[in-house]
Amino acid sequence: MGEVFTHRLRVRYSECDQQGVVFNGHYLFFYDVALTEMWRALIGEYGQMVEDGYDLVVAEARIRYRDGARFDELLDVSMPVAHLGVTSMVVRPVFRVGERLIADGEVRHVFIDPASKAKREMPPEVRSALEPRLEGPGRDGAGQAAGASSGSLSP
C-alpha cells in the first residue's frame, strides 16, 4: 500500500447535534479540510493549480457512519488514494477517534478547466505526486485502507 496522508481535527462544540455527536453533514466538510491539507503537503498551493488552468470538482460522495465523534475528541481523517484515472481520482476517507472507526466512504473528483468547466486530463504533477500513494493490491484501489498516524504521511 502507498503512503496514506492523515489530518487531525479537534471536534468543536458547534459541530455537534442535540445528541452530542458530530452532525453527519460535517464529515464532508472535514474531508474537504483534509483534502486541502493533503494537497498543500503533497502538491502545493491549490490556487496555483487553478491559475495553471485546472480545477477539481466533486462528482460523487458517499459516507458510511459507524460511530459518533463527540465534542473535543481528536478526529483523524486518513486519505487513501484509491484510483487515478485520466480525468478523475477517487479518495476513500477513513475517520477515526483513536482506534474507533467513526465513518468511512468514497469521494470521486473530476478535473476540469476552470473557464469552460469541461473535463480535463489530470495534471502530470498531480499524478506523479499521488501515484506513490495509491492503495491496495496491485495499486488498483481494490484494498481498503486503515488509518495512518495523525498529521503525517506514513507507510
N, C-alpha and C positions, 0 to 999 in steps of 0.2 A: 504494500500500500504506500502511496505517496505521503508526503508530509501534510498534516492537517493544521490549518490555521484555527486558532481559538481566541475569541474575545470575551472578556469577563465584564459583566454589568452588575451593578447593585440594584435590586428591585426597590423602586421608590413607592412611597405610600400612595401617591396619586395614580399609580398603575394597577392598583388592586381594586377589586369589586366588593360588593357588600358581603360576600362570603369570605373575604380576607385573602383571596388568591389573585394572582395576576389575571386581569381581564383578557380573554382569548385574543382579542384584536391586537394586543400589544406585541404578540410574538412575531408578527411580520415586521413591525417597527424594529424590534430587537434584531431581527435578521438583517434588516437594511443597515442598521448601525454596524453590525459585524461585517457585512459585505463591504461597506465603505472603509472600515479599518483594514480589512484584508487587502483591498485594492491599494490603499496607501502603502502598506508594508511590502507588497509583492510587485506592484506595477508602477505606482507613483500617484501623483495627484489626478483625480478623476476628471477635473476640469480641463486638464491638458489633453486628455483623450478626446473630449468634446471639441476642443479647439482644433484638433487634428482631423475632425470630420467623422467621428464615431460616437455613438451613444448606445446605451444598454437599457432595454425595457423588459419588464416582467411580462411574460406571455402566459404563464400558468403558475399557480402556487397552491400547495396542499400541506396542511399541518395536522398531525395526529396528536391529540392531547392525552397524556398518560397520567400526569400528576400535577398538582398546582404549586407553582413557586409562590412564595409569600414575601411580604414586606421585609426589607433589609437583608434578604438572602443574596448570596453571590451566585449569579446565573452565568454559567459558561456556555457560550454558543460556538460549537465546533462547526467548521465549514468545509466538509469534504467535497471535492470536485468530482462529480460522478460521470460527467460526459462533456466532451468538447467536440462540437460539430463544426460545420463550415460557417454557419451564421449564428449558431446558438451554443449555449452552455447550460449545464444542469448542476446545481449545488443541492446537497442533501443535508440541511442543517440538523444538528442534534443539540438540544437544550438540556443541560444538567445542572442540578444543585448538588455538589459533591458527587456521590455515586448514584443519586436518584435521577432516573430518566424522567424529565418533565414533559418533553414533546420532541417530535422529530417530523421530518417532512421532505418535500422536494420543491425546488423553485427552478423553473426554466426561464432563461433570459434569451433575448434575441438582440443581436447587434443591428443598429440602424444608422442611416445617415441623418444627422440632426436636422438638416434643412428640408429634405424631401420626405423623411420618415420611412423611406424604403429600406428593406433588409440590406445588410451589408456584410461582407465577409469579415470574420473576426480579425482584428489587427494582429499582425505577426508577433509583436512584442507581448501582447496579452497571451497568445497561445504559448509562447516559449516560457512565460512566467508560470503558467498554470499546468502545463503538461507534466512536470515532475510531481505534481500534487494530485494527479488522477488516482482514484481509489480502485480497490477491488482486484480480483484475479484477472490477469490479462489486461488490467488497466482499462476495462471497458465499462466500468461503473456497475458491475454485477454484484459487488460486495456491499455490505452496509458498514459504515464507519462507526467507530467508537469515539467518544470524546477524547480530546487531547488535553494536555496540561494548559492551564489558563494563560491567556495573554501572550501566546508564543506560537512559534512553529515547532512542531515536534514530529519525529518519525513515527 
